[in-house]
Amino acid sequence: MYLSRLTLNRSRQAVQWVARPYRVHQRLCLACGTASPVLGEEEGATQPPRERLLFRIDADRDRTTILVQSPGEPDWAAAFGEFPVLQGAPLTKPVDWPLQEGQILAFRLRANPTRRKVCSAPEGDGRKRRIGITDEIEQLAWLVRKGEAAGFRLLRAQVRQDGLLKDTQTSGAEHQALALLSVQFDGVLQVAHPDHLRSALAGGIGSGKGLGFGLLSLAPVRG
């Protein structure tokens, strides 16, 4: 796996591009030789998570960066050689996770926490659909469940509500409006099952990965 950090310039083109996260994902895929997935994939699918391209857009008043995790070494010139939105060359390094059971680490995860709900008539068609979890206590409970499946125990976390992330997915002549709940978790976890956690790191956590959700970042605990 490789981890890259892209810093955007302040051009109008960069501002407009980064505001469309699905377009961001499509261009990142050009550098990594992967296909951009169709959004709406089922969370909690029975097949094991696979290595995939994951990314997260981090923006503050000073700069906007994109953290990209890719299965293979990316060719950033293929994606940005004629698309001048970057401030300098991306920083790329191979990444490994020398995890040990009981290890305590800081983490960041931007996620789309959801639950299944049956859409009953007359409003719906009786099918189960994912809806965003808006209650903070329930969001933390969602993270605890995801952690158990992903091989870690949640020790503490802060929750930042980012509202709805909106975009449009285009497939041929069809356009699908997208609106996914965005929540950022920052906190501390303990490694319970290293192999499970490595798999979750490679495959991402939760749904909406084509819009920049699911990338779990780990770091030593400061202080």
N, C-alpha and C positions, 0 to 999 in steps of 0.2 A: 504494500500500500504506500501511497505517496500523499504528502500533505503540502498544499500550496497556499500562499497568501498573496492576494491580488489587491493592490491599492488603486483606487479609481482617481482620475483627475477631476477637475471641477467643470469640465465642458458640459454644454447643454445635452450633447449626445449621451454622455455618461449618465447624467441625471435621469434622462428619459429611459435609458436602457435598464438601469438598476431598479426603476420603479415597476418593472414588469418581470417578476421573478421567474415566470415560466420561460420567457425569452432568455433570461440569464442562464437558466439550466440548458436550454437548447444550444447556446453558444459554448458553454463549458464542455458540453458533450463533443463538440468539434475538436477540441484539444485532446480528448481522451479516447476517441474512437468508439464511443458508446452511443446507443440510440436513446433518444429522449423518451421516457416512458409515458404511457397514457395515464393521466391522473385518475384517481378514484379507485385505485387498487385496494383490495380488501385488507384492512388491518387485522392482524392475528391470523393470517393464512397458515395452513397446516404445513406447507413446505418450509424447510429451514431458510433463514435469511441468507442471501447471496451477497458477495462483494459487489458494490455498486458505487457510482459517483454520488457523493453527498456534498452539500454546501450550506453555508450560512452567511447571510449578509449582516455585517456589524457596522452600524452607522452612529457617529456622534457629531458634534458641532465642528470638529477639526478635520475629519476625514471619513471616508467610507471604504471598508475593506470587505473582501469576500474570502472566506476560508473554504478551501476545496479539498476534499479527500477522494482520491481516485485509486482504482485497482492497479492501474499501470502508470508509468511515468508520462505525464502530459506533454504535449507539444503545443505550447501556448502561442507560438507564432502562427500555427494553423488557424487558431481562433481569433487572434487579435492583430495579425500582421496588417490587415487592411481595415481594422476597426479600432481607431485610436481613442480608447477610453481609459487606458491604464496610465498611471503615473509611475514610470519606471518598470523594470522587468519584474515579473512575479518571482517570489522566493519559494523554491521547491526543495523538499527533502524526503528521503524514505522514512517511513514511520513503522515502528514496531511497538508492541505493548508487552513489556516484560512484567506481566502481572503476577502477583502472589496472593494466595488466600489470606484474608485478614488485612491486606494493604488498605490504607486510608488515603483517598485522593479527592481533590477538588474537581468539580465538573461544571460544565455549562451545556444546556440542551434547549434549543428552541423547538417547540413541539406543537402539534395539533391534537390536543387531548380530546377524544371523542367517546361516545357510547352509542350502542345500538338502540334504535327506537322503531317500533312498528308504526307505520303511517296508515292509520285506519281510515276507512271511508267516513264521510264523503271527501275529506281533504286529501287523503292518500289512496294508495292502491293495495294496502295491506302488507307491503313488503317492509323488511327491516332496512333502515338506512342509518348512516352515521350522522350524529349531530354533535356539535361542539359542547364540551363541558365548561360551563361558565362559572360555577361555584368554586372558589379557591380551595376549600377543604376537599371537595371531590376531585379537583385537579391534582392535589397532592396524593390522594388515594390512588388515582390513576397512575401516578409516577411510581408509587410503592409497588403496585401490581406489575408494571413494566420492569421495574428493577428486579423483582423476584424472578421473572422469566428471563431476564438478561444477565443474571448472575451477580447482582450487587444488592446491597442493603442500603436504603436511603437513611442517612444519619440526620441531615438537616437540609433545608432548602428555602430559598427565597423565591417568590413568584412575582414576575412582572407581566402585567396584562398589556398586550400589544394590540388588542382589538381584532378586527377582521382584516385579513390579508386578501386583497382582491386582484384578480387578473382574468384574462380570457384565454382559453385553450382553443387553438385553431387546428382543425383537421380537414383538409381539403376546403370545401365551401362551407363547412359547418363551424359555428362558433359557440363555445360553451362558456358561460359566465361562471367564474369560480369565486367563492368567498369562504375562506377557511379561518377558523379561530386560531390566533397566534399567541402563544404563551412562552415566556423564557424562564427556565429554571436555572438558578445558580446555587450551588451548595456543596455538600461533602457526602461522599459515599464510601462504603467499605466493600471490598471485593469478596464475594462469597464463592463463586465458581469461575476461575480465570478463563477457562476455555469457552464457557457460555458468554462471558463478557466480551472476549475477543470477537466472537461471532456477531454479537450485537453491535459492536463498534464498526465492523465491516459492513453490516447490512442496514444499520440505522434503526431508529426507534420510532414507532408510530407511523402515521400516514402522512401524505402530502409531501413526500420527499422531492418531487419535481418542482415544488415551490419553496424549497430551502428549509424544510423541517427534517428532524431526525438525526442530525449530526451530533454525536456525543463527544465533547472535548474533555480530556482529562489532564490534570496538572498536579504537581506536588502541592500539599497544603502549606500555605504561608503562615508563618508565626507559630 
